[in-house]
């Protein structure tokens, strides 16, 4: 039956036009199906990321108010604070740029630096790229601080971003 269809298609006038039109319809359907599948995949990935975001690896007590750190920098008491930038935003005065916390190499670098410090050292990490709920950098860094059992590990409370919560308030930058 396939041979008859093939023969009929080959010998019928205009059959190539019909065949091409059918192929275009199939390609559009295939593209539409693939687009829907890609959108569904992205939606599921976002949902998984959001549910992962629900369990923050820091407590309320581990959040450091920006005004507190700014005061410490201005009055000189921040000399005993180990301040690590784990995001793509600007550098706060006295901070060490580690690289983005979502990058395993940056977390390894942070781990190396933390391993040089006593467990009771004052450690503050910050990102400031975006609101905490969307930030891919703060969770890996705070998880590491907790895993390494730092007793004075803090997350700078830049709950919106570095510009809004630090720069716009005139706090010191490098």
Secondary structure, 3 states (H helix, E strand, C coil): CHHHHHHHHHHCCCHHHHHHHHHHHHHHHHHHHHHHHHHHHHHHHHHHHHHHHCCCCCCHHHEECHHHHHHHHHHCHHHHEEEEECCCCCCECCCEECCCCCCHHHHHHHHHHHHCCCCCCEEEEECCCCCHHHCCCHHHHHHHHHHCCCCEEEEECCCCCHHHHCHHHCCCEC
